[in-house]
Amino acid sequence: MKWLDEIHVMGKCSLSGEIFIQGSKNAALPMMAASLMHRGRSVLKGCPRISDVFCMEEVLKSLGAVTWWEDHDLYLDCSDADGTEIPETYTRRMRSSIILLGPVLSRNKKCRIGYPGGCIIGKRPIDLHLMALGTLGADISEQTFYLDAECSRFQGKDIYFTKSSVGATQQAILAAVMAQGVTKLHNCAKEPEVFWLCRYLRSMGALIKGEETKEIMITGIRELGPGNYTIPPDRIVAGTYLCAAAATRSEITLRNVPEQELQAFLEVYQKIGGQYQANGGTLEVNGKRAVQPIALVETKNYPGFPTDLQAPLMAVLTGAQGRSSIRENIFDQRFGSAFQMNKMGADIKIDGNQAVICGGRPLTGTQVQAGDLRGGAALIIAALMAEGETCITEAELINRGYEHICEDLQALGCRIWQAGSRGFEEL
């Protein structure tokens, strides 16, 4: 599927109606990698049809898997997925491709993989991934353009992470489930995506304990059974639409919302004036009150405020009468969207890892560029508040994580469309 590369938004709109929250990107991708470890067919239900998932699907097919879709159910037949090379052509498009290193080694004993790419949001080294796999027995050689790795069988060990890392924790779990002996992981990430991966692997027969804590214990087994699991809803997509409601002073209904995973965000949402009522996975969202400035929001590892919602919140705060601050503690280059919002008339100053938003200035539609996935979504939110039309280029980055953001906002009353080289296409 070829994605169109511009999104156009007509601002000053009010939203109303309801939308259904898609399956989680960050849960789906490691589950797809885990499916490679069963020599047979697995199915992931409610899988988001987004470009990152399609890219991971192409990687698995390049290794020999056979895949097909039935609506939003993704079938993965990995009976003959015996390939050992993942070219840089794939890995440069998606950073999370590094998660395949452990499963390919576990199954096929060797792997050559290009260095991972993805969004430019600062340093995201893979040293903890390599440390974990090396501790479990992998022999890894770092070449100029790729990694070469071999391992006859992983051996259970104690692994101590020097800092919390979602990807490295998932990598170690995937390698350990078919290792010989017991693996104990210390200082693990506690993000929901770790928990959901463990649940999926347990449904395949893996022996895992403590996945909601900082200490996880895995007893290795010889083989995994088929996977059959429903992808949980995407907390970041839900948070993005909450921001859209606040930015436009609107009332909307969100269905299939993982409320418990959004608690830190919802606390901030209420502090800036947002209101909501939760009922069994449905949020009735009321953003009609004027947005209030907030002294300081700091991004933190889960259960703290998520870094992926920092840029959408910043867009909302440009509409608050007063000064707000956001401190980014996870990534070191995640304020790119601030400079684009300033082109629209915002007053955002960056000092190291802190952004100061002097809100209340009117925004005007203009051409801006999405530099990363979540920053691109933030520019859509800013465009909803702006006078006139905003054109967001490099919009294919937004499609990495949002299945139908234009259709969703259209359903809520926004005039928004995608455009490509052959002209405009209103959805």
Buried (B, 14 or more C-beta within 10 A) or exposed (E): EEBBBBBBBBBEBEBEBBBEBBBBBBBBBBBBBBBBBBBBBBBBBBBBBBBBBBBBBBBBBBBBBBBEEEEBBBBBBBEEBEBBBBBBEBBBBBBBBBBBBBBBBBBBEBBBBBBBBBBBBBEBEBEBBBBBBBBBBBEBEEEEEBBBBBBEBBBBBEBEBEEBBBBBBBBBBBBBBBBBEBBBBEBBBBBBBBBBBBBBBBBBBBBBEBBEEBEBBBBBBEEBEBBBBBBBBBBBBBBBBBBBBBBBBBBBBBBBBBBEBBEBBBEBBEEBBBBBEBEEEBBBBBBBEEBBBBEEBBBBBBBBBBBBBBBBBBBBBBBBEBBBBBBBBBBEBBBBBBBBBBBBBBBBEBEEBBBBBBBBBEBBBBBBBBBBBBBBBBBBBBBBBBBBBBBBBBBBBBBBBBBBBBBBBBBBBBEBBBBBEEEEEEE
